[in-house]
Amino acid sequence: MNAAIMFVCLSVSATPGQAGPPPIFQAPLIKVMKRFMDAPGADGERQSQLYHQLLHNRIAVGLQFLKPDNPKLQGDPKHDFSAEPTTYFHRRSPVGLVMAKYKNGNPPFAVVDMDVGTMAAYARKGQTVHFFERDTTIAKLSRTDKDKKPLFTYLQDAIARGADVKIFGGEPRPSFEKHSANGFYQVIVVNTYKLPIVTVHKDLMTKEGMKMLMDKTRDDGILCFHTSSRYYELDRIIASVAADLKFASISATDMAPWADPWQRAWPSSWIMVARKQEQLAHLKVPEGYSEAIKGKFFGPAPYWHPTDADKKYVWTDKGPNSFKGLYRTDPIMSELDNVVTDVEDLIIDRVGQHALVTTIARPFHGAVQALARLRTLALNGEWPRKIEKKDKDK
């Protein structure tokens, strides 16, 4: 399973050595790009659509299609894809399947870290949706500023449908404790990563943090932890903490290249936590999943699956809360590889695309990646111990 999950990461959207179009918004580490897609529509005819994509330190964290320029096509699901949840949150994603249970009601739900506000696509008239977002720049991208439209309209569209949408700033855990009542939410979605992606919401994955979140849900409430990460195997932590609290959990790995291009479905990993196992029993494999992954290079990864709990991964507020044994790659080396790419792109911007630039940069990338593999073994406590054992065997 680990080999398959390595593909379930927050994806780099820029290719080394290829300078892209200028961003339409830029702040430290943050870019919003306007991009173009051409694909068959619901009626089989090809359509061309623009979308905005949010990147944080080169990593794509969300996107939204723009509304058609023609007012007659706006709101038409065959031509207007702006209201559809995309990326990690599409309707056949694990969190999409959780939300499907409540499609005929409007129970309140909350989201930790809004990115482009995609989860607001699930909001209906009369429904309360609370976003807990610590980054004011990210929140600004989804807010109307004077007469200027937001770059991402999921929140504003939900408000126009009659949903009660609010954004609470600051660190999520104290913000939850301040702004929400116990037993209020039906669902809480936790994007476990912070921006920058290399950091995570550790305080929401401790026993105390998870208990606080569960206290904020109804008796049959569900915590949905989005654990897609290139750096850490976070499911093990959450499953271990949940088990220690006597909660039930089930993990999910969505690897399907879904046929509908307008979902812009990205692979993702999740773990859902509830008070009782029967509260997760309705979560089934989405229709068409087995066919969608058949014959693909990453193998037949099961959609829903258990994750083993281990006492050594039970985090508490007292710590030390180590990632030892859970590293997928070394974050420092990954950032160094980004620096090499930034230098490469800077040279290309100044002198133009040249094969010599990428030829020189390629060995640097290879050296960093090789060192990253060794450092990952060391961080997980697997090196030099394993090397010494092999030497002894000889």
CORCOR-V394482 format. One record per backbone hydrogen bond with DSSP energy under -1.0 kcal/mol. NH is the residue of the N-H (numbers start at 1). CO is the residue of the C=O. Records with the same first field share a line. If there is no record, write none. Layout:
NH: CO ; CO
//
This chain:
5: 1
6: 2
7: 4
8: 5
9: 7
13: 58
18: 15
24: 32
25: 32
27: 30
30: 27
31: 55
32: 25
33: 53
35: 51
37: 49
39: 47
41: 45
44: 41
47: 39
49: 37
51: 35
52: 64
53: 33
54: 62
55: 31
56: 59
57: 29
59: 56
60: 11
61: 54
64: 52
66: 50
73: 70
76: 73
79: 76
80: 76
84: 81
87: 264
89: 86
93: 90
97: 93
98: 94
99: 95
100: 96
101: 98
102: 99
103: 100
105: 102
109: 128
110: 187
111: 130
112: 189
113: 132
117: 114
120: 117
121: 118
122: 119
123: 120
126: 162
127: 124
129: 164
130: 109
131: 166
132: 111
133: 168
139: 135
140: 136
141: 137
142: 139
143: 140
145: 148
148: 145
152: 141
157: 153
158: 154
159: 155
160: 156
161: 157
162: 159
163: 158
164: 127
166: 129
168: 131
175: 171
176: 172
177: 173
178: 174
179: 175
180: 176
183: 215
184: 181 ; 216
185: 216
186: 108
188: 222
189: 110
190: 224
191: 112
192: 226
194: 199
199: 196
201: 192
202: 200
204: 201
205: 202
207: 315
210: 206
211: 207
212: 208
213: 209
214: 210
215: 211
217: 214
218: 185
221: 218
222: 186
223: 273
224: 188
225: 271
226: 190
227: 269
229: 8
233: 326
234: 232
238: 234
239: 235
240: 236
241: 237
242: 238
243: 239
244: 240
245: 241
246: 243
247: 242
248: 274
250: 272
251: 305
252: 270
253: 303
254: 268
258: 256
263: 260
264: 261
266: 87
268: 254
270: 252
271: 225
272: 250
273: 223
274: 248
279: 276
280: 277
283: 280
289: 286
292: 288
293: 289
296: 293
299: 296
301: 299
305: 251
313: 310
314: 311
319: 316
326: 323
328: 231
329: 231
334: 330
335: 331
336: 332
337: 333
338: 334
339: 335
340: 336
341: 337
342: 338
343: 339
344: 340
345: 341
346: 342
347: 343
348: 344
349: 345
350: 346
351: 347
352: 348
358: 354
359: 355
360: 356
361: 357
362: 358
365: 361
366: 362
367: 363
368: 364
369: 365
370: 366
371: 367
372: 368
373: 369
374: 370
375: 371
376: 372
377: 373
378: 374
379: 375
380: 376
381: 378
382: 377
386: 382
388: 384
389: 385
390: 386
391: 387
392: 388
393: 389
394: 390
//
